[in-house]
Amino acid sequence: MLKGHQSWVFDNRPMITATGVTGGPFEANGKLANEFDLLFEDLWIGQDSYEKAHRVLIEEAAKIALKKGNIQKEQVQFMFAGDLINQITPTNFAARTLQIPYFGLFGACSTSMEGLALASFVINCKGANYVLTGAASHNAAAERQFRYPTEYGGQKPPTAQWTVTGSGMALLQPNDPEQHLPVTTSATIGKVIDMGLTDPFNMGGAMAPAAADTIMAHFRDLQLDPSYYDLIITGDLGRIGHDTAFELINKSGLALQRKQFQDCGLLIYKEDQPVSAGASGAACSATVLYGHLLNEMKKGTYKRILVVATGALLSPLSFQQNESIPCTAHAVAIEMNH
C-alpha cells in the first residue's frame, strides 16, 4: 500500500457512495450554485452566532450525504472532519449532534483531502464499513478570527481571497464493482513547506510551493506521467498561487498542460463577484469536489482526477508573533469505477 516515500495506493479502491454539499448566500450567486444540495439565504442560518451557523452547515451536509447513501448514522464507524475555527469547535459540536465516532482534523484548507486520504486508508484496510469525511468554513466566522469582523469594513489588497461559506461531506464504503461511482485510488501526504512569506493577505502565494511539492512527490512516488489524469486541480490557490504553482511544477521538469491544471478557488464564483484573487477556505475544495467535480465525473467529463487541497497553517497568534506562514498540501486521486 505504501508507494514511494509519502504516498498510499488503495488497491481495494474505496468508493465514494454519496456526498452532501451546503453553502451560503454568496455561493448561491456563484458559478456552481446548481451543484450544491442546500443553499442558505443568509449567513446566520437561523442561529445567534456565525460559529453556530458554521456548525449547521456541517450537520446538514452530513445528513444529506447519509440520506443520499441510504445509510443511517448508526451504521457509520468513523467521521474524519474539520474546519478553520479555533479548536475546530463547529465540527466538534456537529460531531456531538451526529454521535458518530470522530477524528477531528486540522489541516486548514487542506483538511478536505487529509480527511479523504485517511478515510480511504481505513476503508482500504477493512477498518470500517462506512466512513464520513469532509470539511467546512464560514466567511464571517473566519474573518472575525483571522482578520477583522466584517462589520469593520476593512479594505483588502488584490492578493486577498474570499472564504467560502459551506461544507462538503462524503460517505465512503468498500468498493462495489456493480456500481459506477467514483473511487479513490491513491493519496500523497504533503510535507509542511515554509518559504518565509508573512503576508496573511497572500495565502495563494504562500501555499503554492506546498502544492507544487506534493504534486511532484505524487508523480515521483507513483511513477506516473501527468497525462495520466484528465484534471489536476488545487484547492484554493487563487490566481496568484495557481500561476506560481504551475510555474514551479513546470520548472521541475513535469510537463503539465495549462488546460489540465485548474483551481477550485477560481471555479466557484463568477467573474463579477468581488473575491479579489479567488476563493479560499476549508469548504472551497470540499464543496467543489463533492459537488461539481464528482458530478462531472459521473457525466463522463473526467475519468481520472487528482485533487490537491492546500492549507496555510497560521493562526492569529503566530501572525502577531511575526512568524512566517507554514503550508501543506495533500493529494487524492479519484477515478470512476470500472
Secondary structure, DSSP 4 states (H G I P E B T S, - for coil): -EETTTEEE-TT--EEEEEEEEE-HHHHTSTTGGG-SEE-SSTTTTSSSHHHHHHHHHHHHHHHHHHHTT--GGG--EEEEE-SSGGGHHHHHHHHHHT--EEE---GGGHHHHHHHHHHHHHHTTS-S-EEEEEEE-HHHHHHHHS--GGG-----TT--EEP-EEEEEEEE---TTS--EEEEEEEPPPPB------TT-HHHHHHHHHHHHHHHHHHHHT--GGG-SEEEESS-HHHHHHHHHHHHHHTT----GGGEEEGGGTSS-TTS--TT-EESHHHHHHIIIIIIHHHHHHTS-SEEEEEEEEE---HHHHHTT----EEEEEEEEEE--
